[in-house]
Amino acid sequence: MNDQPWMKSPVTREALEQAMRDDKLVLFYQPKVSLLSGDVIGAEALVRWTNGSNEVLSPDEFLPLVQSSGLLHDLTVQLLDQLVDASRTLRTADRPAGRPPTHALPLVEDQSGNSLSLSINVAPDDLASHIISNRIEQLLKAGTIVPTDLQIEITESAVMGNVDRVYDDLLRLKQMGIRILMDDFGTGHSSIDRLSQLPFDALKLDQGVVKRMGTSRQNLDVVRSAISMARELGMTSVAEGIESAAVYNFLIAHGCEEGQGYFLGRPMSLSEFMDFVAIEHDFEGSQIGRVHQASLNLLRFRKTLVDAAFCSRVGDGIALQSVADPGLQTEVARSRLGLWYFGIGQRLLDYEVFRQIEAPLRLVHASGIAFLQQLDDRSSTVDQDQALAGIDQQIDRLISLLHALERQILVDAPATASATATADKHPGH
């Protein structure tokens, strides 16, 4: 099907209501791919108005009327139910032989769940009215879905203009285990303070910023910084608008975790999406960017220890509580570096140098926890300096191993690292 303005006259409320009754407003699915593995991991659901022929009406043609006519809540519930039906259908979909798709961050999987997560964009009014959370809670309690089946997206501009109205419902969804994605990041006016307070699991980089990377150094730096910021905040980075191999490979190299765009797959009907996930794709996937980020994580870990030591010496009355007590994860597997190493990083077990990382990683983490305890115990500065020197040696060893792993991945990379284009490359919603 092709998005085109097949309706000759302006859309009326009557026509819209009739289309909703006749189930003419349907969801199309744009594939999402893990840039770390090349797996298809799910899709974003996008509403389209079909006319029963080989044509659809894009949302720009009718969504303004949906919002102004007071039909948004009804449509939201209708589409959410459609999304749930699609998720249940996908559980039986054929998949290529091999390992199931791996998401960027560890997910709490249920054996009855679907390994393909479907996301849908919602409006602030949908959240403020609790329509979304009430319906999802019902579905979860009934066992119709599990949390990993669905994801909720809300645009940056929408959430930042309605923080007080939507916060409680976002938090409620988060507590249910539903992943929350900030859509179109880079178009609004988010502050780091606001981002750190909101319960988002992922930042979706706006497709306009991603598309302009090739012609604007500033946009390229924005994307690179957004990926790093997402990691610092413990969020997944997702890029929209991927329309070329050059953009795709840049995002992989810089550790972006998920992506979507016409280079990977256009929005398609559910049956087309089922066919899409049933075949083997040769999308390139690499963890080379994440290995580099692991080195940065180690340096950040060391800086955390140094900051805590400095603030401890100048006096507790001066030190910020968050610096004097940085709240490091006691379990190495839950640390920033551990989430990667003991998560999707395990796909690199074939590399001997990767296997060599585990022992010093555990040692560095344990030494860091012990160093913070030394600060609490008011040990001598000499003892603290000796402990920090030992940690430095361990970190140097780890970074050396990570650099060796990075080189090995680079050596093994295909001569032409490009994803296979499976769709036309025209911009689309």
C-alpha positions in Angstrom: 0.0 0.0 0.0 1.0 3.6 -0.6 0.3 6.6 1.6 -1.5 9.1 -0.6 -4.3 11.6 -0.3 -7.0 9.5 -2.0 -9.8 11.4 -0.3 -10.8 14.1 -2.7 -12.7 16.3 -0.2 -11.7 17.4 3.3 -12.2 14.8 6.0 -15.4 15.2 8.0 -16.3 14.0 11.5 -19.1 11.9 10.0 -16.6 10.1 7.7 -14.2 9.7 10.5 -16.7 8.1 12.8 -17.9 5.8 10.1 -14.3 4.8 9.4 -13.8 4.0 13.1 -17.0 1.9 13.1 -15.9 0.1 9.9 -12.4 -0.6 11.3 -10.8 1.4 8.5 -8.3 3.0 10.9 -5.7 0.4 11.1 -2.2 0.0 12.4 0.8 -0.4 10.2 4.1 -1.6 11.7 7.6 -0.2 11.0 10.3 -2.7 12.0 12.8 -1.9 14.7 16.2 -3.5 14.5 18.9 -4.0 17.2 22.0 -2.3 16.0 24.0 -4.4 18.4 22.9 -7.8 16.8 21.1 -7.1 13.6 18.0 -8.8 14.9 14.5 -7.5 14.2 13.2 -6.9 17.8 9.8 -5.4 17.2 8.0 -2.5 15.5 6.4 0.9 16.0 2.6 0.9 15.3 1.5 3.8 13.1 -2.2 4.5 12.4 -3.4 4.7 8.8 -6.8 5.1 7.2 -7.5 2.5 4.5 -10.1 2.9 1.8 -10.5 -0.8 1.1 -8.3 -0.5 -2.0 -4.5 -0.4 -2.4 -4.3 3.1 -0.8 -4.1 4.6 2.7 -4.5 8.0 4.1 -1.6 9.3 6.2 -2.3 10.5 9.8 -1.5 14.1 8.9 -4.7 14.1 6.9 -7.0 13.1 9.7 -5.4 13.1 13.2 -6.0 16.9 13.6 -9.7 16.2 13.2 -9.5 13.3 15.6 -8.1 15.6 18.3 -10.4 18.5 17.7 -13.6 16.4 17.5 -13.1 14.7 20.8 -12.6 11.2 19.3 -9.0 10.7 20.5 -9.8 8.6 23.5 -12.1 6.3 21.6 -9.5 5.9 18.8 -6.8 5.3 21.4 -8.7 2.4 23.0 -9.6 1.0 19.6 -6.0 1.0 18.4 -4.6 -0.3 21.7 -6.9 -3.3 21.4 -5.8 -3.7 17.8 -2.2 -3.6 19.0 -2.8 -6.3 21.6 -4.5 -8.5 19.0 -1.4 -8.0 16.8 0.9 -8.9 19.6 -0.9 -12.2 20.3 -0.9 -13.0 16.6 2.9 -12.4 16.4 3.5 -15.0 19.1 2.7 -17.7 16.5 4.7 -16.0 13.7 7.5 -18.0 12.0 11.0 -16.8 12.9 14.3 -17.5 11.2 16.3 -20.3 12.8 18.8 -19.3 15.4 18.7 -17.2 18.6 15.7 -15.1 19.5 16.1 -11.3 19.1 18.1 -9.5 21.8 16.9 -6.2 23.0 19.4 -3.5 24.0 18.6 -3.7 27.7 17.8 -6.8 29.6 14.1 -7.5 29.7 12.2 -9.5 32.3 10.9 -12.2 30.0 7.9 -14.4 30.6 7.6 -17.8 28.9 4.1 -16.8 27.6 5.4 -13.4 26.3 6.3 -12.3 22.8 9.9 -11.7 21.9 8.8 -8.9 19.5 7.7 -5.7 21.3 5.2 -3.4 19.7 5.1 0.3 20.6 2.4 2.9 20.1 2.4 6.6 20.5 -0.1 8.2 22.9 -1.1 11.7 23.7 -0.9 13.5 27.0 -4.7 13.4 27.4 -4.7 9.6 27.1 -2.3 9.5 30.0 -3.9 12.2 32.1 -7.3 10.4 31.8 -5.7 7.1 32.8 -7.4 5.4 29.8 -4.1 3.8 28.8 -2.9 2.6 32.2 -6.4 1.3 33.2 -6.7 -0.7 30.0 -3.2 -2.1 30.1 -3.7 -3.1 33.8 -6.8 -5.0 32.9 -5.0 -6.8 30.1 -2.1 -7.7 32.3 -4.3 -9.0 35.1 -6.3 -11.1 32.6 -3.0 -12.6 31.3 -3.8 -11.4 27.8 -0.4 -9.8 27.6 2.9 -9.6 29.5 4.7 -6.3 30.0 7.3 -7.0 27.3 4.7 -7.3 24.6 4.0 -3.5 24.6 5.8 -0.2 24.8 4.4 3.3 25.1 5.8 6.3 23.2 5.1 9.9 23.9 6.8 12.8 22.1 9.3 15.0 23.9 7.3 18.2 23.2 4.1 16.6 24.5 5.5 15.3 27.7 7.6 18.5 28.5 4.5 20.6 28.1 2.4 18.4 30.3 4.8 16.9 32.9 2.5 17.4 35.9 -0.5 15.9 34.0 1.3 12.8 32.7 3.9 11.9 35.3 1.7 9.8 37.6 0.4 7.6 34.7 3.9 7.2 33.2 5.1 6.1 36.6 2.2 3.7 37.0 2.9 2.1 33.6 6.6 1.8 34.5 5.7 0.0 37.7 3.6 -2.4 35.6 6.8 -3.3 33.7 5.8 -1.4 30.5 8.7 0.3 28.8 8.3 4.1 28.2 10.0 5.7 25.2 10.4 9.5 24.7 9.7 10.0 21.0 11.2 12.7 18.7 14.0 13.6 21.2 15.8 16.6 20.0 12.8 18.6 18.9 11.5 19.8 22.2 13.1 21.6 25.2 14.1 18.7 27.5 16.5 19.5 30.3 18.8 16.9 31.8 17.1 17.6 35.2 13.7 16.8 33.7 14.9 13.7 31.9 16.5 12.3 35.1 13.2 12.7 37.0 10.9 11.1 34.4 10.5 7.3 34.2 11.7 6.8 30.6 13.4 3.7 29.5 14.5 4.9 26.0 15.2 8.1 24.0 14.2 8.0 20.4 16.3 10.4 18.4 14.2 12.6 16.1 14.4 11.5 12.5 15.0 15.0 11.3 18.2 15.3 13.4 19.3 11.8 12.3 18.7 12.6 8.6 20.7 15.8 8.7 23.8 14.2 10.2 25.3 13.8 6.7 25.2 17.5 6.0 25.4 19.1 9.4 28.3 18.6 11.8 26.2 20.1 14.6 23.5 17.5 14.1 26.1 14.7 14.0 27.4 16.0 17.4 23.9 16.2 18.8 23.2 12.5 17.9 26.6 11.4 19.3 25.9 13.3 22.6 22.3 12.0 22.8 23.6 8.4 22.6 26.1 9.1 25.4 23.5 10.9 27.5 21.0 8.0 27.2 23.7 5.6 28.4 24.5 7.9 31.4 20.8 8.0 32.3 20.5 4.3 32.0 18.2 4.6 28.9 18.3 2.8 25.6 19.1 5.0 22.5 16.9 4.5 19.5 17.4 6.3 16.2 14.6 7.1 13.8 14.8 8.0 10.1 17.7 5.7 9.1 17.7 6.0 5.3 21.2 5.0 4.3 24.0 2.6 5.0 26.3 5.5 6.0 23.9 6.6 8.8 23.3 3.0 9.9 27.0 2.3 10.3 27.7 5.6 12.0 25.1 4.8 14.6 26.5 1.3 15.1 30.0 2.6 15.6 28.8 5.0 18.3 26.9 2.5 20.3 23.3 3.4 19.3 21.3 0.4 20.4 18.1 0.3 18.2 17.0 1.8 15.0 14.2 2.2 12.5 13.7 3.9 9.2 13.0 3.2 5.5 16.5 1.7 5.0 15.4 -1.1 7.3 11.7 -1.3 6.6 8.8 0.9 5.7 5.5 0.8 7.7 3.6 -2.2 6.6 0.4 -4.2 7.3 0.4 -6.8 10.0 0.5 -9.6 7.5 3.4 -8.0 5.7 5.2 -7.6 9.0 4.7 -11.2 9.8 6.3 -12.1 6.5 9.1 -9.6 7.2 10.1 -11.3 10.5 9.8 -14.8 9.0 12.7 -14.3 6.6 16.4 -14.0 7.3 17.8 -10.5 7.1 21.5 -9.7 6.8 21.3 -6.4 8.8 24.7 -5.6 10.1 25.0 -5.6 13.9 28.0 -4.9 15.9 28.9 -4.2 19.5 32.0 -2.2 18.7 30.4 1.0 19.8 29.3 -0.6 23.1 32.9 -1.8 23.7 34.1 1.8 23.4 31.4 2.9 25.8 32.5 0.3 28.2 35.9 1.9 28.3 34.2 5.3 29.1 32.2 3.6 31.8 35.4 2.5 33.5 36.8 6.0 33.4 33.5 7.3 34.8 33.6 4.7 37.5 37.1 5.8 38.5 36.0 9.5 38.5 33.2 8.6 40.8 35.6 7.1 43.3 38.0 10.1 43.1 35.1 12.5 43.6 33.9 10.6 46.7 37.5 10.6 48.1 38.0 14.3 47.4 34.7 15.3 49.0 35.3 13.0 52.0 38.6 14.8 52.6 37.3 18.3 52.4 34.5 17.5 54.8 31.0 16.0 54.8 29.5 19.4 55.4 30.7 20.5 51.9 30.2 17.3 49.9 27.0 16.7 48.0 25.3 13.6 49.3 25.1 12.1 45.8 28.9 12.5 45.5 29.9 11.4 48.9 27.6 8.4 48.5 27.4 7.6 44.8 25.1 4.6 45.3 27.1 2.1 43.2 25.4 -1.1 42.5 26.5 -3.8 44.9 26.1 -6.5 42.2 28.5 -6.2 39.3 25.9 -7.5 36.9 23.7 -4.5 37.6 26.4 -1.9 37.1 26.6 0.0 33.8 29.4 -2.1 32.5 28.0 -5.3 33.9 24.6 -4.8 32.2 26.4 -4.9 28.9 29.0 -7.6 29.7 26.5 -10.0 31.3 23.7 -9.1 28.9 24.0 -8.8 25.2 27.8 -8.8 25.5 27.6 -12.5 26.1 27.2 -12.9 22.3 31.0 -12.2 22.2 31.9 -15.2 24.2 33.7 -16.7 21.2 36.4 -14.1 21.6 39.0 -15.2 24.1 39.8 -11.6 25.0 36.1 -11.1 26.0 36.2 -14.1 28.3 39.4 -12.6 29.9 37.4 -9.5 30.9 35.1 -11.1 33.5 37.7 -11.7 36.3 39.2 -8.2 36.3 35.8 -6.7 35.9 34.6 -8.4 39.1 37.8 -7.4 40.8 37.5 -3.7 39.8 33.9 -3.6 41.0 34.6 -5.2 44.3 37.6 -3.0 44.9 35.5 0.1 44.2 32.9 -0.9 46.8 35.7 -1.7 49.2 37.3 1.8 48.6 34.0 3.5 49.4 33.8 1.5 52.6 37.4 2.8 53.4 36.1 6.3 53.0 33.2 5.6 55.4 35.6 4.1 57.9 37.9 7.2 57.8 40.9 5.1 56.8 44.2 6.9 56.4 45.0 8.9 53.2 47.9 6.6 52.7 45.7 3.5 52.7 43.2 5.2 50.4 46.0 6.2 48.0 47.3 2.6 47.9 43.8 1.3 47.3 43.2 3.8 44.5 46.6 2.9 42.9 45.6 -0.7 42.9 42.2 0.1 41.3 44.1 2.2 38.6 46.2 -0.9 37.7 43.1 -3.0 37.4 41.3 -0.4 35.3 44.3 -0.1 33.0 44.2 -3.8 32.5 40.5 -3.8 31.7 40.8 -0.9 29.3 43.7 -2.7 27.5 41.5 -5.8 27.2 38.5 -3.7 25.9 40.8 -2.1 23.3 42.0 -5.5 22.2 38.4 -6.7 21.9 37.5 -3.5 19.9 40.4 -4.2 17.5 39.4 -7.9 17.1 35.8 -6.9 16.3 37.1 -4.4 13.8 39.3 -7.1 12.1 36.4 -9.4 11.9 33.9 -6.8 10.5 32.8 -7.4 6.9 34.7 -5.5 4.3 31.4 -3.7 3.3 29.5 -3.2 6.5 26.0 -2.3 5.3 22.5 -3.4 6.0 20.4 -4.8 3.2 17.8 -2.3 2.1 14.4 -4.0 2.2 12.2 -1.1 1.3 12.1 2.0 -0.8 14.0 5.0 0.6 11.4 7.7 0.4 10.8 9.7 3.6 7.7 8.8 5.4 5.9 9.1 8.7 
